[in-house]
């Protein structure tokens, strides 16, 4: 029976191991899915829609060729469609059967003159989340989320590359292959054990057997007259045991047997089982027989990858934080962290080159508003005054805080805090800046920049992946509307603690207000030394150029960027007196005069960032950062 069970175990083992190996060989499916894309018309751009890229789960490997230069970029689908709205392009989508189809799309809003699209180089556009380039061909592995598309081009004028294929990894895991092979190996080992036990049983059953006891001799029985007649053969007479042929020794005991006794047989069995003798050899033989089964199991398991085993634990799934909940109908943020870092680095590099060469046109590619105007004034002065200080550099280091506007249209804004770059012995403070993008084809430009106050506390902001809403300029939900903030703070600068708005601001921690008061006092003292009897000086302040920008915080407040102008007017009071300007080369350069009989007005512009609480809050308006510089100087007219 042991042999029967052993054979059954061998058959089952062969079936299980064969099934497991077949799953990893014969029946193993492909590990990738590939989709080839054919474009019918030659267009300068090809847009591969997000649904095509996500036709299968997992990473996407794009292989592109067919032009001398291959350019690939990916970004939000809505942003790419907006960028392509004025250009013809090939749009790749999925049909109802899940196959890629391409169609030629004409420009929805042509902005060029002439019969043909002049072309536009897509390289370096701020809309892209990432971009790649190659010569002749390009292969890149991506993992794009939903709502992100891919743009292909050559140089924006030549036809886009036409040989396109997308490859996805697909799961060909066989989770039962490993258990089947292990189960078969266990049955194989069990069969070997049963076979050995059967052999051992057969071997023992063929060993020496104990003889039966000898019957005593009998005599013929007398037969009665009434019984059946017959005879009973007498038993064979018992042999006598003597010590020799002529021995007179007494007759041996009837109970003794000349054959092997049970004790002798047991002794033989014990001798056979002694260690190192016959019994030890049999156990060693069984161990040697079991080694092939163990070796076979190890060899089979060595070739089993993790895909051959069931997943016992599920992979962790990220969950959104419960403290920040996206509002209903929340739009996408204007920038991602990677975009912001790339934009700031490019902006800092461009402005640094413009500062060195005093190139206003180059600066205008990355600056706008009051930030550009302040730079242009500095360049004008430095053209004539060699020792005039250059403006503070724009930092391009690590972006510490990003608060983008959550908005799908244009213009877009974002507020950033960038780590300062050390210049000299003293570490530079972080800079807070406001960026805007006018339209899909424009780069982000810096409109307002300031240095953060020491030990400033930034309000709680929405994470960059969520973004924030742009607060309307006339919002009544803030302690002071963004449109009124510049005029309100200008009154505080002019009147200090006596201002009617002083109670709205954190006056104790406002170092800029203190510095402005000290600067006015020093200017007045210097003027009184020479011109007190022949002239007069007047200080004024008011809203500066540009519109305010306000992005909401989590406490229903806002971070507001505004500008304030501080104006100094100097007039002569005597008929024969004049205001000399040759002592200040910067004023002479801006006004084009060395003296004025009517007076001169000098404008310093302050770029300011405030944390404004919600209406009804007990908190005060806090100054977060500031910068100040000369923006204009002009000769006063009669009566001004």
Buried (B, 14 or more C-beta within 10 A) or exposed (E): EBBEBBEBBBEBBBEBBBBBBBBBEEEBEEEEBEBEBEBEEEBBBBBBBBBBBBBBEBEBBBBBBBBEBBBBBBBBBBBBBBBBBBBBBBBBBBEEEEEBBBEEBEBEEEEEEEEEBEBBEBEEBBBBBBBBEBEEEBBBEBEBEEEBBBBBBBBBEBBBBBBBBBBBBBEBBBEBBBBBBBBBBBBBBBBBBBBBBBBEEEEEEEEEEEEEEBEEEEEEEEEEEEEEEEEEEEEEEEEEEEEEEEEEEEEEEEEEEEEBEEEEBEEEEEEEEEEEEEBEEBEEEBEEBBEEBBEBBEEBEEEBEEBBBEEEEEEEEEEEEEEEEEEEEBBBBBBBBEBBBBBBBBBBEBBBEBBEEBBBEBBBBBBBBBBBBBBBBBBBBBEEBEEBEEBBBBBBBEBBBBBBBBBEEBEBBBBBBBBBBEEEEEEBBBBBBBBBBEEBBBBBBBBBBBBBBEEBEBBEBBBBBBBBBBBEBEBEBBBBBBBBBBBBBBBBBBEBEEBEBBEBBEBEBBEBBEEBEEBBEEBEEEBEEEBEEEBEBEBBBBBBEBBBBBBBBBBBBBBBBBBBBBBBBBBBEEEEBBBBBEEBBBBBBBBEBEBBBBBBBBBBBBBBBBBBBBBEBEBBBBBBBBBBBBBBBBBBEEEE
